[in-house]
């Protein structure tokens, strides 16, 4: 086989993976069905000559497959194809289409590098899963009472002291048994949550960036830990705007009919783009951290609150001022993480109009 670049796409499933191999001319030179096992996949790529580029979709096995193939091939791309209209679908068709888009460079990559914080990443995922599960159980409890016209406001319904009184309001034995089961689930989740939180924060304290990020106001231990475990490294973001888009803080704008003819010349119209909210394709954990930090900063006096007040005095709407504050906190986080410098409130200023 001629030593040339091979563009390989994998349609990965639990038992099998379908491979489609293309050459620079666009012709498919091989198709294979492989078992989704480390030995078979490594052997498949070891038999190829030349530069090998591999692409597969984001999914449950994406991180495992990425770490397996990085030492074997020249380039690995994990792509995100959510929201795309695919038409007819099949394993072979998906692999062929993916290899064609890999050849043309028409894939949107998903970050899967920086294995240095793999342990912290798993611990943060465990903690966030516990928080989500606890919230889900609490909502189910309230829904159970409200479905029977029993008012269940606030947090008193979750406490152990008044639990017997709340259960007594459910005359149906089956419904009461369901409520008892939900209470048992909630107690177990509440018991696990502090243990996971302690292990997560303990692991994050070993990170060199811990002290730098903790110097930023209102970034507490849990928020810093979630940022370290989610973002992994600041160098994946070239500028602060890349981080804003990742954290769902980038403003989406739309414009049309941007040009017109005036005296036979093409002239750009002075029409401001229309805003359409924030970008929807983002990391929820990063967005929640920066938004929660901004909201917490508004509750106490300080440089961040002064920054917000200055925006309001300039005529900015409160919701846009909160967004700008969250973006400022994200920009500060990225800059300090890259430079290793501690937080300096004297450098916080409102940009001139």
ABEGO torsion letter per residue (X at the ends): XBBBBBBBBBBBBAABBBBBBBBAAGBBABBBBBBBBAAAAAAAAAABBEBBBBBBBBBAAAAAAAAAAAAABABBBBBBABGBBAEBBBAAAAAAAAAAAAAAGABBBBBABGAAAAAAAAAAAAAAAAAAAAAAAAAAAAAAAAAAGBBBBEAAAABAAAAAAAAAABABAAAAAAAAAAAAAAAAAAAAAAAAAAAAAAAAAABAAAAAAAABBGBBAAAAAAAAAAAGBAAABABAAAAAAAAGABBBBBBBGABBBBGGBBBBBBBBBBBAEBBABBBAAAAAAAAAAAAAAAABBEAAAAAAAAAAAAGBBAAAAAAAAAAAAAAAAAAAAAAGBBBBAAABBBBBX
